[in-house]
């Protein structure tokens, strides 16, 4: 493999391949399904809304046609014509009776339409006669609005004229106060001129007041969705009825919206190949500056009216978003299942190889007891079996090497224990001879006795491990000899926890450390030095420390000692021997550590397991 080249695991590669093969088609199908669903949903909303608008426009047109037919029937009825012409031989009582019969006949017909209706005859002098409604409370428009109504109806020359009448267009009379209490002040007035049958002269105008509430009831069920608005306008954009406050009756609609309605109405007037009229409802987008709407409209051609319903695009998008969320949810579930299956399959394929790789890593780090479980995959099983056999062979070889090395180290340690430092013995004997010559042999007995105790401790004992109490006695014998040699050069402090005195340690483990502290620490410096020997216990670990306030050890030299570099002098052999004996007897968890600051102090610390003497062995010895 080239340096710097990225590596990819078999498991990752298999997972990537499986996911690619499974998820990419799923995403493609989901995308196509979304597009199809969005198109179908928009088409259904468009068709449904268009049909609702067409049905509402047809219903309004039919109702207005019925009212228009009633107005024609009323305007040209014989009794109405007679009432308006009023023959000279008709008395006032007869004229009044004729009006009663007109109200009776036509009141029943109009009441079948809606009780909110008011039917009145407006004369050229703007006076009124109520045909249907409360005769004592005739509705009254403001003079300019009533004149406009009359003139426009006359100008239509018998055709129907529609005038939306808002609350502000009424006079503040008793009738209006009563109507205001019902909240029914807005209305649409259908008017037509009344002409004589034979002369064609205009005798007045028939006005039918249709409440806006009644018109709204005709399309009250129209609710295309949240935020939708429905209203009735003419080709000039004048609002004739409105289902909410978005537009008010008699308001002038937005010119751009009116243009949209007119354009689409003209587009829908074309005839199809079969000769029948195509759908009169059409859809186009329009914005009021804040909200975008889908505009559905249907014409009521006999009255120059258009029923319009607007649906917010956001509502349609919300429906699409819900569909999208559903599709995404399904895709997430499918993708999640694909991920789980792909990961599982890749794990089944790659896990045996990963176990084998982990075993190799463990072996490289020194764990030669590692064993790899076999796999059901034939090729991996063969590799795993060969690896296990190879590790078994390596373990056998390593055991042989360790046994030989251990035997060698034991022989070296025993040989070292049997040695007596020639320099130490020569110096001691010279000291003894010098003291015998000069002082008359007063201290020879103490010096020679200590020397004999120390020699016996090093080469004459049977046991490899002794109590700490006995090790300290040997150290004291060694220090008594050194006191004669160095003559008040040092003083010794013992800080030993009594609990550890009967615990066992390897023989002569502290003597090399004490000797190093004297020879290399205290001896080279001027003045008297202090040697501190500590012993304490923490949990099940014994810590023995030898500290001196002598020359210390340089950082470079300390690093060499910690790395195990062995010098050729006797001092280096002693330190290395102590460390090796601890690890050989108790393992790598225990050992020797050194802390020192050059010119200040040196502390050597030994950590050992807490070992109590075996009572049964003591009884056998006795």
Steps between C-alpha positions, in 0.01 A plus 500: 500500500636841405576747784212741563249283319170474688383159614146374521379203700318206345205565728473863390535402137230233523267734691552775242432264210186354659365845591569632151325207338198525731454869581560656156205314340290581805578871466423491127168324556415740782576800279285367216222414743515849650476666161209279402327559835553876478363511145202283591425700814517833319276366224248371750498827694461691175216277374323489835523875555396572144196276529399656830531851353301400189223346710486807724490736201223289344303506822533878534408546133192280533382685808554840338316372192205398719495843662530664159207293370300605804585865432383468138182327607435768758584796275266391223220349704159640410424615852838673534448672164148607605631616838770716338270649230207546749198560276307817568190311605693308773436630846764519773340208684505288184861599438589396854321166461685437176834553680390255770424233240840566335674458834307186571570340162863594459588506871438126518728440201784716627480358853584164349827651387611655830339700774790747493378633167341842465312576175413860423380715211694824468321778316658774290459738793705248715199408715446128578232239522593180689368182338678263739640604834373719782292770328548727800879475483613539140873465444655820376829571330670830513361731237802483269510119517125465439514742205792298362304178542196645328691654211715194434195272504319730254811520284509119481167531314334202666814295562613403849724739691693388810620747763701388807386706799722531806402627842631848427260538204181479712308778668501494879125438539295268720515214249878523486532502879303176519701340221826603663406302810486184289839571337337482159568850368700401189296394199482461126212688330359350180310769307319532167283771346121448482348604169141518389398203287370697206672836501839389634519787739700466823272518803763411760771256603451166675780453761559171684730526798694168540701487821868416466445237767260319266751504213779379726280209602490392138875429509551479873620140474787605277818459706793406284739505795642707783544863399278477191269789396183492287313798351280617214616778265398644167715571197580847636641350819214614726442257787136384516542259791782379719526210740754667731679826572764456232267696267192696607182544303515792254883509523698533180708189448871506422539579127761230449272243664206612285717470191598146600133407538401656167793350311433152624126535439567597137745206466231262624241624254657307212322195375655160498523263203160360582340842481419510871624772729814412685521541876420852606713480815866586470803529722772759507739629764453849639671682787369785714857591596502282811336173406503300179163355399365249253201676341198291395218681319179418318286752307129567540459646151129594520582751774857602407619346826790272598518278800862493620668288765866543595708229669839589657789331327645438847202276576569290192868493587409391853310208354798420281728535800292250694524264207871569478544432871315173458717400206815606683388304806448188289838554332669547838349176624607320183845661511532413869409140427752499214769643728431239767498215248808632320689553825401157627602327179827692487562414865441130432748518214764719664480411870709179473770694320486777763547240775800362316647850459445577870674176588797598285515844665489340845782263403705792369456677836631193686188301581621165375214314670246643256278257311259577217166322476429326174233616256236334288660665197736240361786728394499695827485176700813373326693821572382501865609139551846569360533809718407309816749224418772761438430670835511165681842429351626847595373450856684172531821663382451799732439274801826319431688828464343643820585186696859514389524874568343461845741224592786716378384801702453287813852366463636854456311625805621212713851562378466868582365420847798273560744775411667724756601835368880484498534872549259499788670204672851650447396837634330341799800287586738796456283702727502225759879471482544875522269521802676208668838670454403851602227447757613191666221281346213655705245487208627195315242273659205718388639551148586138440167386649305722261707374209432140592123568523500662160701219338266242650199692367641502149633149457407289796116496510264234382194707411473735202233716675531633855285727723550872463606506867795272417585708189515812717736326746732420211479866383591617852802268504606641165461858623699431819792399282454814287496719812855393579600560142345846454532614864189706577441580132133407517209433729214255444122531561263202497131562424353149485135404535489219761240316291758407235781369725392137460432527124743313273733656239796365296824487701742796474252706289564830681878467552597610143275807531643597841855451373430721193353770725817508711764457233346707217272733691634602840875425470575745213347804677642698790358479849278242664222342295170340599380159389126425544364146470118484481258209489123526459204305371220611262220246455698185417814675370816563704711805421865516617688827446867594541553878491823701534566874485827458313629579148193377315489363146508703180202484266704331227632234735155445650356449153765237427418317823124508429561364148691210649841588358748307713840654573801283556575599864374314805249777584315450174490124545337544844215726377431281198511190716241640742261588215545163330448303821172682572361443151619142494331418832186717483441608137495834318236649732771554764850641473745779580454873433752783555431870555787744530592866473866566440663655807189448723384145553450151359212263588493135394165331553427128485142374462427140604192290568408438861613143579443348841713203622340157474432369857512137387845549350619657828375200697678255268823701537477489879 
